[in-house]
C-alpha cells in the first residue's frame, strides 16, 4: 500500500485499487512508451501522454493539458524539512530529511548552484535519495563528507 498527495487529495494505492478521498476505484495502467500510458479506471479506457518535472506531471488528455502535482510520503517529508516547494522564503541550509549515509557529494564550498542541481546523494534504507537545490545560490559550507552517517534534521549544507 502506498500513500500519496495528488493535487492536495489523499490517495492510497493498494494493488489494483485506488482510494481518493475515501472513494475506491479499480484501475490498471500500462506504459506504452516513455511518455504514453494506457489507463483503465472502473472499466473506462484512457490514453495519456505525460511529461514530468520535479513531481509535477502534465497529462495530455483529449487535447487538454492537465497539471498534476504528485508527492509520496518521502517527498512530503523532504519538502517540509527543506521549506516547501512553493516557499518564497529562502532557506540558508539543507537538512537531512532522514537518517542515512552520504554516498556522494556533487558540490564543494564556493560553488554556484542552480535550483534543481543534485547537491548530494543520501542512502537510507538501501535506497539512494538525491538531495537537490531549492534555489539558485552559492555553497557557503559543507558540513559532511562522503561515507558520513547523518541524523534526520542534521544540517548538511549551508548557503550564502
C-alpha positions as CSV (number, residue, x, y, z in Angstrom):
1,X,0.0,0.0,0.0
2,X,1.4,3.4,-1.0
3,X,0.1,6.8,0.1
4,X,0.3,10.0,-2.0
5,X,-0.9,13.5,-2.0
6,X,-2.1,14.3,-5.6
7,X,-3.4,17.8,-6.2
8,X,-4.0,18.2,-2.4
9,X,-6.1,15.0,-2.3
10,X,-5.2,12.0,-0.2
11,X,-4.6,9.0,-2.4
12,X,-4.0,5.4,-1.4
13,X,-2.9,2.8,-4.0
14,X,-3.3,-0.8,-2.9
15,X,-2.8,-3.4,-5.7
16,X,-5.3,-2.6,-8.4
17,X,-7.5,-0.4,-6.3
18,X,-7.1,3.4,-5.7
19,X,-8.8,5.3,-2.9
20,X,-9.1,9.1,-3.5
21,X,-10.5,11.0,-0.5
22,X,-12.3,7.8,0.7
23,X,-13.8,6.8,-2.7
24,X,-12.5,3.5,-4.1
25,X,-12.0,2.7,-7.8
26,X,-10.4,-0.2,-9.7
27,X,-7.6,0.7,-12.1
28,X,-4.8,-0.7,-14.2
29,X,-2.1,1.2,-16.0
30,X,0.3,0.1,-18.7
31,X,3.2,2.2,-20.0
32,X,3.1,2.0,-23.8
33,X,6.2,4.2,-24.4
34,X,8.3,6.7,-22.5
35,X,5.5,9.4,-22.5
36,X,2.3,7.5,-23.4
37,X,0.3,5.3,-21.0
38,X,-2.9,3.3,-21.2
39,X,-5.1,3.8,-18.1
40,X,-8.3,1.9,-17.3
41,X,-10.4,3.1,-14.4
42,X,-13.6,1.3,-13.5
43,X,-13.8,-0.1,-17.0
44,X,-13.2,3.2,-18.8
45,X,-10.1,3.4,-21.0
46,X,-7.9,6.5,-21.4
47,X,-4.7,7.1,-23.4
48,X,-2.5,9.6,-21.6
49,X,0.5,11.5,-22.8
50,X,2.7,12.8,-20.0
51,X,5.7,15.0,-19.2
52,X,7.2,15.2,-15.7
53,X,9.3,17.8,-13.9
54,X,10.0,17.8,-10.2
55,X,7.0,15.7,-9.3
56,X,4.6,17.7,-11.4
57,X,3.1,15.8,-14.3
58,X,1.5,17.3,-17.4
59,X,-1.1,14.9,-18.7
60,X,-2.4,15.4,-22.3
61,X,-6.0,14.0,-22.3
62,X,-8.4,14.7,-25.2
63,X,-6.3,17.7,-26.3
64,X,-6.3,19.3,-22.8
65,X,-3.2,19.7,-20.7
66,X,-3.9,18.9,-17.0
67,X,-1.2,19.6,-14.4
68,X,-1.0,17.0,-11.6
69,X,1.2,17.6,-8.6
70,X,2.1,14.1,-7.2
71,X,4.1,13.5,-4.0
72,X,4.7,10.4,-2.0
73,X,5.3,10.4,1.8
74,X,9.1,10.8,1.4
75,X,8.6,13.8,-0.9
76,X,6.3,15.5,1.6
77,X,8.7,15.0,4.5
78,X,11.7,16.3,2.4
79,X,9.6,19.3,1.3
80,X,8.6,20.1,4.8
81,X,12.2,19.9,6.0
82,X,13.5,22.0,3.1
83,X,11.0,24.8,3.5
84,X,8.4,23.7,1.0
85,X,8.4,23.6,-2.8
86,X,6.5,26.8,-3.2
87,X,8.0,28.6,-0.3
88,X,9.0,32.1,-1.1
89,X,11.4,32.2,1.9
90,X,15.0,31.4,1.0
91,X,16.3,28.6,3.2
92,X,20.0,29.1,4.0
93,X,20.6,25.4,4.7
94,X,19.7,21.9,3.6
95,X,18.9,19.5,6.4
96,X,18.8,15.7,6.1
97,X,15.2,14.5,5.5
98,X,16.0,11.2,7.2
99,X,18.9,9.3,8.9
100,X,21.3,7.7,6.4
101,X,24.8,7.8,4.9
102,X,26.3,10.3,2.4
103,X,27.1,8.3,-0.7
104,X,28.2,11.1,-3.0
105,X,28.9,14.9,-2.7
106,X,28.4,16.7,-6.1
107,X,29.4,20.2,-4.9
108,X,32.2,21.9,-3.0
109,X,32.4,25.1,-0.9
110,X,32.2,28.2,-3.1
111,X,30.3,26.5,-6.0
112,X,27.5,28.5,-7.6
113,X,24.5,26.2,-7.9
114,X,21.1,26.4,-9.7
115,X,17.7,25.3,-8.5
116,X,17.3,21.5,-9.2
117,X,21.0,20.7,-9.1
118,X,21.8,17.5,-7.3
119,X,23.9,18.5,-4.3
120,X,24.5,15.1,-2.8
121,X,23.2,11.5,-2.6
122,X,21.9,10.2,0.7
123,X,21.4,6.4,1.2
124,X,18.7,5.5,3.6
125,X,17.1,2.0,3.9
126,X,19.1,0.8,0.9
127,X,17.7,3.5,-1.3
128,X,19.7,6.3,-2.8
129,X,18.0,9.7,-2.5
130,X,19.1,12.8,-4.5
131,X,19.1,16.0,-2.4
132,X,18.6,18.9,-4.8
133,X,19.0,22.6,-4.5
134,X,15.7,24.5,-3.9
135,X,17.1,27.9,-5.1
136,X,20.0,29.4,-7.1
137,X,22.7,30.3,-4.6
138,X,26.3,29.7,-3.6
139,X,27.6,27.0,-1.3
140,X,29.0,28.6,1.9
141,X,29.8,25.5,4.0
142,X,29.6,21.7,3.6
143,X,29.1,20.1,7.0
144,X,29.5,16.4,5.8
145,X,31.8,14.3,3.7
146,X,31.3,11.1,1.7
147,X,30.6,8.0,3.9
148,X,29.4,10.1,6.9
149,X,26.4,8.9,8.7
150,X,23.8,11.6,9.3
151,X,20.8,12.0,11.5
152,X,17.3,13.3,10.5
153,X,17.3,17.1,10.6
154,X,21.1,17.4,10.6
155,X,22.4,20.4,8.6
156,X,24.2,19.1,5.6
157,X,25.0,22.3,3.6
158,X,24.8,26.0,4.3
159,X,24.2,28.6,1.6
160,X,25.3,32.3,1.2
